[in-house]
């Protein structure tokens, strides 16, 4: 199951929880404490960290005989729930895990990292926070994740000798920002499917929508202060755009010539010509968007103009495409269709930028002082592969290219990784810390390498449904 589907399933469960809180009490015994009112965020509730949303208790991992392999601790600090798990044979090292975007609801909850069992088996303790807020509040995620280092010390009575920061999706941006704002606190980082390009994610959402409208010959606007009925206005515009492209809500697209041109534009804005893109483009156009715009194809529900630019988290519009040159091919000189697209596309000017601190959308400088190993699906069109390339470019400009390793995975979903892929990345990262030997990665800034039919083969380990591309050779190529 992809991270997007998991997120939707979790959101559905959370909504069911809120409904249940207002329902008559059941005769069945209650295993979990009632959600507690937040002490820092009026109107928020903090779900019991000793329980999952399903009601299952959070208990130590055990061996096949049922003998515990760890001890667990939970609590609430400054309006955020937390979980800690320490293996009985602890190696003195800690992983702080940052979760991804959870919508805009008012119930916060903490859950387990995907590599929980691997951490414990490898001797690592882990700690995770719910954050005190939901929404795209990266700054709060950084504060609460950083606080877990001290919370771990207080709860366990022991100080970790080494700390690794890790996180998925929005948690990937939390990770990238945390190691820059608190460089002495962490020894390494492992973001995955992360928003490593901060506001460039919103630029990508803008690019996808304005190019679609231009190619469909449908005029659109970008209100900095959208009126209350703007979602309805946007739905009407999308209703005109979709037939011109050959896209239908909830069904695989049958692209028109304009739709195929749009696919070319999105491919280059999301990471460049690469294997499996056609299957990824079909997958994400058949997917419906996030609530409340889940009656639109995925990318159309993310148009930044719906929120004035940043989903309400930043004071202004951070998107800008005034200097963006939209390409449809990889030729040296632009083609006539490219000149025409660039002449007709809606241009938007930013009124705000990424924040140098922890307000709004915090900036990712690309200036790591510790080893960073990241993974990304090449077909992810929610948080696109271009986020990896943006971070690699920033790190190179800052003279930190040697501290960043990126691995491409041949999947189309968001955070669609197998456990072996993640475990291999984590093990290679910890070896890097211990030995100083930089592990292998993919040459994600080399256009020809990315366009190769075998791109992503080396580090893909397992089946990724829907992804369609020429099969990898029996022996993966070395970069």
Residue pairs with C-beta under 8 A, 6 or more apart in sequence:
1 9
2 411
2 413
2 414
2 415
2 416
3 100
3 168
3 169
3 193
3 413
3 414
3 415
3 416
4 287
4 382
4 413
4 414
4 415
5 413
7 100
7 101
7 102
10 53
10 102
10 111
11 102
11 103
11 105
11 291
13 53
13 54
14 53
14 102
14 103
14 105
14 107
14 109
15 105
17 35
17 47
17 53
17 107
18 105
18 107
21 34
21 35
21 45
31 51
31 55
31 57
32 48
32 50
32 51
32 55
32 57
33 48
33 50
33 51
34 48
35 45
35 46
35 47
35 48
35 107
36 45
36 46
36 48
36 76
37 44
37 45
37 46
38 44
38 45
38 46
38 79
38 108
38 132
39 78
39 79
40 78
40 79
40 132
41 79
41 106
41 132
41 133
43 106
44 79
44 106
44 107
44 108
44 132
44 133
45 106
45 107
45 108
46 76
46 79
46 80
46 81
46 107
46 108
46 109
46 130
47 53
47 81
47 107
47 108
47 109
47 110
47 130
48 81
49 58
49 74
49 75
49 76
49 81
49 82
49 83
49 109
49 110
49 130
50 57
50 58
50 74
51 57
51 58
52 58
52 111
53 109
53 111
58 72
58 74
58 83
58 112
59 72
60 68
60 69
60 70
60 71
60 72
60 85
61 68
61 69
61 70
61 85
61 116
61 117
61 120
62 68
62 69
63 69
68 88
69 87
69 88
69 120
69 121
70 85
70 86
70 87
70 88
70 120
71 85
71 86
71 88
72 83
72 84
72 85
72 86
73 83
73 84
73 85
73 86
73 155
73 156
74 81
74 82
74 83
74 84
74 110
75 81
75 82
75 151
75 155
76 82
77 147
77 151
78 132
78 144
78 147
79 108
79 132
80 108
80 110
80 129
80 130
80 131
80 132
80 144
80 147
81 108
81 109
81 110
81 129
81 130
82 110
82 127
82 128
82 129
82 130
82 148
82 151
83 110
83 111
83 112
83 127
83 128
84 125
84 126
84 127
84 148
84 151
84 152
84 155
84 156
85 116
85 119
85 120
85 125
85 126
85 127
86 125
86 156
87 119
87 120
87 121
87 123
87 124
87 125
89 123
90 123
90 124
90 125
91 122
91 123
91 124
92 160
92 161
92 162
93 123
93 124
93 125
93 160
93 161
93 162
93 163
93 164
94 124
94 125
94 126
94 127
94 149
94 152
94 160
94 162
94 163
94 164
95 113
95 115
95 119
95 124
95 125
95 126
95 127
95 163
95 164
95 165
95 166
96 126
96 127
96 128
96 145
96 146
96 148
96 149
96 163
96 164
96 165
96 166
97 113
97 126
97 127
97 128
97 166
97 167
97 171
98 128
98 129
98 141
98 145
98 165
98 166
98 167
98 168
98 170
98 171
98 172
98 174
98 175
98 178
99 110
99 111
99 128
99 130
99 131
99 141
99 167
99 168
99 170
99 171
100 167
100 168
100 169
100 170
100 171
100 172
100 193
100 415
101 135
101 136
101 169
101 170
102 108
102 134
103 134
103 135
103 290
103 291
104 134
104 135
105 134
106 134
107 134
108 130
108 131
108 132
108 133
108 134
109 130
110 128
110 129
110 130
111 128
112 128
113 119
113 126
113 128
113 166
114 168
114 417
114 419
114 422
115 166
115 419
115 422
115 423
115 426
116 126
118 419
118 422
118 423
118 426
119 125
119 126
119 426
120 126
122 426
122 427
122 430
124 164
125 152
125 156
125 160
127 148
127 149
127 151
127 152
128 148
129 141
129 144
129 145
129 147
129 148
130 144
131 137
131 140
131 141
131 144
131 145
132 140
132 144
133 140
135 311
135 312
135 313
136 170
136 310
136 311
136 313
136 361
137 313
138 170
138 173
138 174
138 177
138 195
138 358
138 361
138 362
139 177
139 355
139 357
139 358
139 359
139 360
139 362
140 358
141 167
141 170
141 171
141 174
142 174
142 177
142 178
142 181
142 358
142 362
143 358
145 165
145 167
145 174
145 178
146 178
146 181
146 182
146 185
149 160
149 163
149 185
152 160
153 159
153 160
162 187
162 433
163 185
163 186
163 187
164 186
164 187
164 188
164 189
164 190
164 429
164 430
164 433
165 175
165 178
165 179
165 186
165 188
165 189
165 190
166 175
166 189
166 190
166 191
166 192
166 426
167 173
167 174
167 175
167 191
167 192
167 194
168 191
168 192
168 193
168 194
168 415
169 193
169 194
169 195
169 383
169 414
169 415
170 194
170 195
171 191
171 194
172 191
172 192
172 193
172 194
172 195
172 196
172 374
172 383
173 191
173 194
173 195
173 196
173 198
173 362
173 364
175 189
175 190
175 191
175 194
176 189
176 191
176 194
176 196
176 364
176 368
176 372
176 391
177 358
177 362
177 363
177 364
178 185
178 186
178 189
179 185
179 186
179 189
179 368
179 369
179 370
179 372
180 364
180 365
180 367
180 368
180 369
181 357
181 358
181 362
183 369
183 370
186 370
187 370
187 433
188 370
188 371
188 372
188 373
188 429
188 430
188 432
188 433
189 368
189 370
189 371
189 372
189 373
190 372
190 373
190 374
190 425
190 426
190 429
191 372
191 374
192 374
192 375
192 376
192 415
192 417
192 422
192 425
193 375
193 376
193 377
193 380
193 383
193 414
193 415
193 417
194 374
194 376
194 383
194 387
195 201
195 383
195 387
196 364
196 366
196 374
196 387
196 388
196 390
196 391
197 364
197 386
197 387
197 390
197 391
198 354
198 361
198 362
198 363
198 364
199 310
199 318
199 319
199 350
199 353
199 354
199 361
200 386
200 387
200 390
201 383
201 384
201 387
202 304
202 309
202 310
202 318
202 319
202 361
203 319
203 320
203 321
203 324
204 269
204 270
204 384
204 386
205 299
205 302
205 303
205 304
205 319
206 222
206 303
206 304
206 305
206 319
206 321
206 348
207 265
207 266
207 269
207 321
207 324
207 326
208 266
208 269
208 299
208 302
209 220
209 299
209 300
209 302
209 303
209 304
209 305
210 220
210 321
210 345
210 346
210 348
211 262
211 265
211 266
211 269
211 326
211 341
211 345
212 241
212 245
212 262
212 299
212 300
213 219
213 220
213 237
213 241
213 345
213 346
214 341
214 344
214 345
214 346
215 244
215 245
215 258
215 259
215 261
215 262
215 265
215 341
216 240
216 241
216 244
216 245
216 258
217 244
218 237
218 240
218 241
218 244
220 237
220 305
220 346
221 305
221 346
222 304
222 305
222 317
222 346
222 348
223 230
223 305
223 308
224 308
224 309
224 316
224 317
224 351
225 308
226 305
226 306
226 307
226 308
227 233
230 305
230 306
231 292
231 293
231 306
234 300
234 303
234 305
234 306
235 293
235 295
235 296
238 296
238 297
238 300
241 247
241 300
242 248
242 249
242 297
242 300
244 256
244 258
244 259
245 253
245 255
245 256
245 258
245 259
245 262
246 253
246 254
246 255
246 256
246 258
246 259
247 253
247 255
247 259
247 285
247 297
248 254
248 297
249 288
249 295
249 296
249 297
250 286
250 288
251 286
252 282
252 285
252 286
253 259
253 281
253 282
253 285
253 286
255 262
255 263
261 328
261 337
261 341
263 277
263 278
263 281
264 328
264 329
265 326
265 327
265 328
265 341
266 281
266 299
266 381
267 273
267 274
267 277
267 281
268 326
268 327
268 328
268 330
269 326
269 384
269 386
270 381
270 384
270 385
270 386
271 378
271 384
271 385
271 386
271 388
271 389
271 450
272 330
272 386
272 389
272 447
272 450
272 451
273 330
273 447
273 450
273 451
274 378
274 385
274 450
274 451
274 455
274 456
275 378
275 410
275 451
275 452
275 453
275 454
275 455
275 456
275 469
275 470
276 378
276 379
276 410
276 412
276 456
276 467
276 468
276 469
277 378
277 379
278 468
279 379
279 412
279 466
279 467
279 468
279 469
280 378
280 379
280 380
280 381
280 412
280 467
281 381
283 379
283 381
283 412
283 413
283 466
284 297
284 298
284 299
284 381
284 382
284 412
285 297
285 298
285 299
286 297
287 297
287 298
288 294
288 295
288 296
288 297
288 298
288 301
289 295
289 296
289 297
289 298
289 299
289 300
289 301
289 302
290 301
290 302
293 300
293 301
293 306
294 301
298 381
298 382
299 381
304 310
304 311
304 317
304 319
305 348
308 316
308 317
309 316
309 317
309 318
309 319
309 350
309 351
309 352
310 316
310 317
310 318
310 319
310 352
310 360
310 361
313 360
313 361
314 352
314 355
314 359
314 360
314 361
315 352
315 360
316 350
316 351
316 352
317 348
317 349
317 350
317 351
317 352
318 350
318 352
318 353
318 354
318 360
318 361
319 348
319 350
320 348
320 349
320 350
321 345
321 347
321 348
322 347
322 348
322 349
325 334
325 338
325 342
326 338
326 341
326 342
326 345
327 334
327 338
328 335
328 337
328 338
328 341
329 335
329 338
330 447
330 451
334 342
352 360
353 363
354 360
354 361
354 362
354 363
354 364
355 361
355 362
355 363
356 362
356 363
364 391
364 394
365 394
365 398
366 390
366 391
366 393
366 394
366 395
366 397
366 398
366 400
367 394
367 395
367 398
367 400
368 395
368 400
368 403
368 404
369 400
369 403
370 403
371 403
371 405
371 429
371 432
371 433
371 438
372 403
372 404
372 405
373 405
373 406
373 407
373 425
373 428
373 429
373 432
373 439
373 441
374 388
374 391
374 404
374 405
374 406
374 407
375 406
375 407
375 408
375 409
375 417
375 421
375 422
375 425
375 459
376 383
376 385
376 387
376 388
376 406
376 407
376 408
376 409
377 385
377 408
377 409
377 410
377 411
377 412
377 413
377 414
377 415
377 416
377 417
377 464
378 385
378 408
378 409
378 410
378 411
378 455
378 456
379 385
379 410
379 411
379 412
379 413
379 467
380 411
380 412
380 413
380 414
380 415
380 416
381 412
382 414
383 414
385 408
385 444
388 406
388 408
388 444
389 444
389 445
391 404
391 406
392 401
392 404
392 406
392 444
392 445
393 445
395 401
395 403
395 404
396 445
402 438
405 428
405 432
405 438
405 439
405 440
405 441
406 441
406 442
406 444
407 421
407 425
407 441
407 442
407 458
407 459
408 442
408 444
408 450
408 455
408 456
408 459
408 460
409 416
409 417
409 421
409 456
409 459
409 460
409 464
410 456
410 457
410 460
410 464
410 467
410 469
410 472
411 417
411 460
411 464
411 467
412 464
412 466
412 467
413 464
413 466
416 464
418 461
418 462
418 463
418 464
420 461
420 462
421 459
421 460
421 461
421 462
424 459
424 461
425 459
428 439
428 440
429 439
431 437
431 439
432 438
432 439
440 458
440 478
440 479
441 479
442 449
442 455
442 456
442 458
442 459
442 479
443 449
443 450
443 479
444 450
449 455
449 479
453 469
453 470
454 470
454 472
454 473
454 476
454 477
457 472
457 473
457 476
457 477
458 476
458 477
458 478
458 479
460 472
